[in-house]
Amino acid sequence: MNSKYAPYIIAFIAIVGFIVRATYWYPLLPDTAAIHFGFDGNADNWSDKMELIYIIGGLMMFLTSLFFGLPVFIRKLPDSMINLPNKEYWLASERRDFALAALGRFLNEIGSRTLLLVAVVFEITCRANILKPAYLAPQTFLLILGMFLFSIIVPIVYLVKQFSNPEKHLLNSN
């Protein structure tokens, strides 16, 4: 598998996984479902179970549009609206396509991981709603959030490292 397709595959799995799990969970959820939990793990905000699914589904559609649509839109932006290290070097006409492609891959990577996070949070929220009273163990959420944050550090460090040293790029392109 070519790694350039990995973010698309991960996003597809997250979206299809959400749809499959929403179909599974809908009949099992109470009519009024907990949609927010406090630091103590107890539910502190509720909604209709269909609203929970609509909120998560809408969030996933928004995030997909944002992270996978922005790379297309960013090519039309003026340089003044693009922020990256050594911008003048990277957005010069001979390197602009390379830089914008790298930014696009970065956004796709972060987007796929974020969609996966939302799908997992939906799953643990549904599982928490089966309990009486609804309860989401804080350590479960913190573990998932920690894994997400760790997973996005790699693309962030790679992007910053890639754009911080134009001289290294010059050596590699010769």
Secondary structure per residue as TSV (DSSP state, phi and psi in degrees):
chain	resnum	aa	ss	phi	psi
A	1	M	-	360.0	133.7
A	2	N	-	-78.3	131.1
A	3	S	G	-64.9	-17.7
A	4	K	G	-68.8	-18.9
A	5	Y	G	-92.0	-13.0
A	6	A	H	-54.7	-46.5
A	7	P	H	-61.3	-35.7
A	8	Y	H	-68.4	-39.4
A	9	I	H	-67.1	-44.3
A	10	I	H	-63.0	-43.6
A	11	A	H	-62.9	-42.6
A	12	F	H	-61.4	-45.7
A	13	I	H	-61.8	-42.5
A	14	A	H	-63.2	-44.2
A	15	I	H	-68.9	-47.7
A	16	V	H	-65.1	-40.1
A	17	G	H	-59.0	-42.7
A	18	F	H	-61.5	-45.5
A	19	I	H	-62.6	-45.1
A	20	V	H	-63.2	-46.1
A	21	R	H	-70.0	-34.1
A	22	A	H	-63.8	-40.3
A	23	T	H	-64.4	-39.5
A	24	Y	H	-67.3	-47.3
A	25	W	H	-76.6	-29.4
A	26	Y	T	-49.9	-51.4
A	27	P	T	-70.6	-18.6
A	28	L	T	-89.1	-22.8
A	29	L	S	-72.7	147.0
A	30	P	-	-66.3	156.3
A	31	D	S	-57.2	-37.5
A	32	T	E	-108.2	113.3
A	33	A	E	-107.4	146.1
A	34	A	E	-71.8	131.4
A	35	I	E	-117.2	-6.0
A	36	H	E	-147.1	143.1
A	37	F	E	-127.6	141.2
A	38	G	-	-77.8	178.5
A	39	F	T	-61.6	-23.9
A	40	D	T	-84.2	-2.5
A	41	G	S	91.3	-7.3
A	42	N	B	-84.5	145.2
A	43	A	E	-67.0	137.5
A	44	D	E	-133.0	7.1
A	45	N	E	-155.5	139.4
A	46	W	E	-130.9	160.4
A	47	S	E	-153.6	175.0
A	48	D	E	-63.6	144.7
A	49	K	H	-62.4	-32.0
A	50	M	H	-69.4	-34.7
A	51	E	H	-64.1	-38.2
A	52	L	H	-57.8	-46.9
A	53	I	H	-66.5	-40.7
A	54	Y	H	-64.3	-40.5
A	55	I	H	-62.0	-49.6
A	56	I	H	-67.5	-42.9
A	57	G	H	-61.8	-42.8
A	58	G	H	-64.6	-40.4
A	59	L	H	-62.5	-41.7
A	60	M	H	-66.7	-38.4
A	61	M	H	-65.1	-42.9
A	62	F	H	-62.1	-47.3
A	63	L	H	-64.7	-37.9
A	64	T	H	-62.9	-46.7
A	65	S	H	-61.3	-42.2
A	66	L	H	-65.6	-58.3
A	67	F	H	-76.2	-26.2
A	68	F	H	-102.6	-15.0
A	69	G	H	-93.5	-31.6
A	70	L	H	-59.3	-38.6
A	71	P	H	-58.7	-31.0
A	72	V	H	-73.3	-44.7
A	73	F	H	-67.2	-35.5
A	74	I	H	-63.5	-27.0
A	75	R	T	-66.1	-21.8
A	76	K	T	-92.6	-7.8
A	77	L	S	-75.7	146.8
A	78	P	-	-71.0	155.0
A	79	D	G	-56.0	-31.6
A	80	S	G	-63.1	-20.5
A	81	M	G	-98.3	2.4
A	82	I	-	-108.3	127.8
A	83	N	-	-116.7	116.5
A	84	L	-	-157.1	158.8
A	85	P	T	-60.6	141.3
A	86	N	T	54.4	46.0
A	87	K	H	-54.9	-41.9
A	88	E	H	-60.9	-41.0
A	89	Y	H	-67.2	-51.0
A	90	W	H	-72.2	-27.8
A	91	L	T	-96.9	8.9
A	92	A	S	-61.5	149.3
A	93	S	T	-53.3	-36.1
A	94	E	T	-76.2	-15.7
A	95	R	T	-118.1	-4.3
A	96	R	H	-58.3	-47.5
A	97	D	H	-60.7	-43.1
A	98	F	H	-60.8	-47.3
A	99	A	H	-64.4	-44.1
A	100	L	H	-69.7	-32.7
A	101	A	H	-65.3	-40.6
A	102	A	H	-65.5	-41.5
A	103	L	H	-63.2	-39.8
A	104	G	H	-62.0	-44.8
A	105	R	H	-62.0	-40.2
A	106	F	H	-59.6	-49.3
A	107	L	H	-61.8	-39.8
A	108	N	H	-63.0	-41.7
A	109	E	H	-62.5	-49.5
A	110	I	H	-64.7	-40.7
A	111	G	H	-62.8	-43.8
A	112	S	H	-64.2	-39.9
A	113	R	H	-67.5	-37.3
A	114	T	H	-67.9	-41.0
A	115	L	H	-61.9	-40.6
A	116	L	H	-63.8	-41.0
A	117	L	H	-58.4	-47.6
A	118	V	H	-61.7	-41.8
A	119	A	H	-63.0	-41.1
A	120	V	H	-68.7	-40.9
A	121	V	H	-63.2	-38.9
A	122	F	H	-58.5	-46.7
A	123	E	H	-60.5	-47.8
A	124	I	H	-70.3	-28.9
A	125	T	H	-65.9	-43.6
A	126	C	H	-63.2	-43.4
A	127	R	H	-62.1	-38.1
A	128	A	H	-66.9	-31.0
A	129	N	H	-73.4	-17.3
A	130	I	H	-75.6	-26.1
A	131	L	S	-73.6	148.3
A	132	K	S	-119.2	112.0
A	133	P	S	-75.6	162.8
A	134	A	-	-57.9	131.8
A	135	Y	B	-148.3	130.9
A	136	L	-	-117.7	113.0
A	137	A	-	-59.2	120.9
A	138	P	H	-56.5	-36.0
A	139	Q	H	-66.8	-29.7
A	140	T	H	-65.4	-50.0
A	141	F	H	-63.1	-43.5
A	142	L	H	-63.9	-36.5
A	143	L	H	-63.7	-46.0
A	144	I	H	-64.3	-44.0
A	145	L	H	-63.3	-41.6
A	146	G	H	-62.1	-41.8
A	147	M	H	-64.4	-40.1
A	148	F	H	-62.3	-49.7
A	149	L	H	-60.8	-40.4
A	150	F	H	-62.8	-40.0
A	151	S	H	-68.8	-26.3
A	152	I	H	-89.4	-11.3
A	153	I	H	-64.0	-40.6
A	154	V	H	-58.8	-53.5
A	155	P	H	-65.7	-32.0
A	156	I	H	-66.0	-48.1
A	157	V	H	-62.3	-42.9
A	158	Y	H	-60.8	-45.1
A	159	L	H	-63.5	-47.4
A	160	V	H	-62.8	-43.7
A	161	K	H	-63.0	-41.0
A	162	Q	H	-63.2	-39.8
A	163	F	H	-95.5	-8.7
A	164	S	H	-81.7	-18.8
A	165	N	-	-126.7	83.0
A	166	P	H	-62.2	-30.7
A	167	E	H	-62.5	-38.3
A	168	K	H	-64.5	-39.1
A	169	H	H	-62.8	-40.2
A	170	L	H	-62.1	-41.2
A	171	L	H	-64.9	-40.8
A	172	N	H	-73.8	-25.7
A	173	S	H	-86.7	-11.2
A	174	N	-	-86.9	360.0
